[in-house]
Amino acid sequence: MSDVLKMVEIEINHHCNKACSYCPNSVSERKNTGEMSEELFLKLMHDLVAMNYEGSISYEFYNEPMLAKKIMWFVATTRKYLPKSFIYFYSNGTLLNNEKFHQLVELGVDRFVITKHEYTPQLVFDKVYESLSSELKNKVQYQNYTDLKFTNRGGIVKAGPDEIPALTPCYLPSFLTVITVNGSVLPCFEDFHEEQVMGNIEKDQLQDIWNNEKFTHFRTQLKRGQRHLHSPCQNCNRLQVLYQRPT
């Protein structure tokens, strides 16, 4: 598998209004807090344009994007700079009302992934979804938390399989990266504590970070199944590690 960046997950804000038992937010503190600045987000957009990036974009890293004060600006700016990219919007649905949903559709969100998490008997989005046309419902993946494939989030929570076969390869770092609120580049969304920082877009171009020696070597070892050489990989029980094209 060639190392081609196809998925970029952006931590536009760190806030979440839930603390589910299967999420690190329930047991641990975030390393960085706040909301990504406009300047840093624009820097990322320019870096992606320079890479001719046409893959997927999402606004997540254990956060609820609807809590970002400038969420509409983030989405509009993404569509402006990356017109061919596929925009995912992951949300717990507690704050996504009818007006905001339709505004996000107009701004260019391609796919909404709404999860009804534990201890949430009713969502604001429940009534919104019921009122949608068939065409708009096709833009929504509406699921219960019991439909999720749980993992232990690098050993932070107790979830997923008890163990996985030795030398199980992982290809996530070969097509995906996470950009945190302060610009750090991570090779995986399972790295809640940001242990594997490959660089920072405030200092370097994303393309240079993607191709640097540290990131390249890390990917090679993970593809060989050498999870034991790195933390949090050595404790990770994720088996879903292959690329799936957005639909």
N, C-alpha and C positions, 0 to 999 in steps of 0.2 A: 504493500500500500504506500503510495507516495504521500508526502507530507504537504497537503494543500489545505490552506485555511478555508473552511466552509461554514463555520458557526462561530459567531462572536456574541458572548453574553456580557452585558454591561450592567454593572452595579450603579445605577443612577442614584440610588439612595439606599441606606442601610436599614431603614425602619420596616418593622412588620407589626401588625396589630394582632397576631396570633403567636402562640408558643406551643406548637403541636409536639406531642411526645416523640414523634419520629423525626423531629427537626432539631439541629444543634441549638437553635435559639431557646429551646426549653431548658437547656442545661449549661450553656456557656455564653460568654460575652463576645461581641464582635471585636475584631482587631482595629478596624477603622469605622468611624461613624460619620454621619452627615449626609450631604447631597452633593453629587458631582457638579463642579462649576461649569458654567457655560463655556468658558475658555478651554477647559480640559476636554469637554465633549466635542467641541469644534476641532481641537487638535486631533482627536481620534478619528473624526469624520474625514479630515484631510489625509490622514495616514491611510485610511481604508480606500479612499479615492485613488491615492498614489499606487495602491496595490491592485487596482482594477477589481476591487472586491464586489462580488455579486451574490454572496452566500446569505445565510439567514442572520437576523439580528433579533435579540431579545433583551429585556431590561430586568435581569434577575440575578441574584446571588443571595438567596435566603431572605429576600425582602418582599414587600408588597409595593409594586410600582405606583399604585393609585395614591400612595402616601407622599409621593414626590410632588413638591409644590409646582414644579415646572414640567409635569408629565406631558402635557400637550405640546410644549415647545420641543421636548426631546423627540417625540414621535414625528412632528412636522419637520424638524431639522434632519432626522434620519432619512425621511422620504425625499427631501430636497437634495441631499448629497448622494444618496444611494438609491436612485429610482428603480433599479433592477433587483434590489435585495428583497428578501421575503421577511416581513416583520411579524414576529410572534409576540403575543401579549399574554404572559402568565399572570394569573391573579387568583386570589381567594374569593373574589366576588362579593365581598362584604361592602365595598364602597363603589362598585361599578353600577351606577344607576342608568336609566334610559338615555338621558341627555349626554352623559359622558361616553356611553357606549357608541352612540351614533356619531359623536364628535371624533372619536378615535377611528371609526370606520372611514369617515370623510378624510381624515389626515393620512390614512394609508395603511392601517393595520390589516394584515392579510389573514391572520389566524389568532383566535382567542382560545386559550386553554384555561378553563375555569375549573377549579377544584373545590368542592365542598369538603372542608376539613373537619376533623373531629370536633365534637361539642358545638356544632353550628347547625341547629335545627332548621333555620331558615336564612336565606341570603337575600340581600337587596336585589341580586341578579336573578333570583327565581322568577319574579314577575316580569322582568325585562325579557328573559328568554321566552316566556310563554307568549309574549306579544310580538315576537319577531316573525317576519316572513320566512318562508322556506329558504329563500336565497340567503338571507342573513344567518339563519340557523346553520347553514352549511359552512359558515365562517367560524363556528364555535364548536370546540370539543368540551363538552360539559360532563364532568366526571365526579364521582365520589372518591374520597381518599382511600377507600378500600380497593379501588381499581389501580392504585399506584404499585409500582414494583419497588419495594422498600430496600434501602441499603443502610449500613451502619454509619454512613457519612465519615468514612475514614476512621471508624472505631469510636466515634463520639457518642452515638446512641445505640441502643440495642434494637436492631431491626435487620431484616434480610436473612440470608442463609447463615447458618452457624459457621460454616467454613467453605472455602472454595478450593479446587484442585491446585496443587503447587505449580508454579510457573504458568499461571493463567495470564495470557497476554492482555494488554489494554491498549486500544488504539485511540482513545479519546484525545490525547495530546497531539495526535497526528492530523486532526482536522478542526480542533476546537480551542478557543482560548477565552479566558474571563478577564475583563478589565474592571478593577475595583474603583471605588469612589475617589481614591487618590492617585489613580493611574497605574497601579501595579498590574503586571501581566502574569496571570496564573495559567497553568496548563490544564486545569480541571476544576469543575464546580464542586467537587467533593472536598476541596482544600479549604475548609471553613476557616482555619486558623492562619491561612496564607503562609504556609511553610515553604512552598516551592515558588518563590518569586523569580521570574525569568528576566525581569527588567521593568522599566517604568517609562510610559510614553511621554512623560514630562521631560525626560532627558534624551530619549532616543526615538527613532522612528519605529513603528510597530513592525514593519517588514524586517528591519534589522534585528529586532528582538526575536521574531519568529524564526529567523535563520541563524541566530547566534550559536556558538558552540555549546553553551549550557543547555539550551532548549533542544537542540538537535541530539545531543548525547542522551538527554533524559528520554526523549521519544524512542530512541533506539533501544534503550534498556527496557522500557515498558512494553514495547512490541515483542521483546524476547521473553516477557513474563517475569522480569526481574523486579517485581514490586517490592521485594524484601530489601532492596537497596535504598529505598526512599520512604520518608514519612510525609504524608499520611498513607501512602500507597500500601505499605507493609501491613496495615490493619484494614484495608478496604476490601469489602466483600461484593463489590459491584461486578456483575457479569454482563450487563448490557453495555458493551463498549465499542460497538460498530456504528458507522455512520448510516443514518437514514435520511434520504432526501425529503425536504419539506413537501407536504401534500396539501 
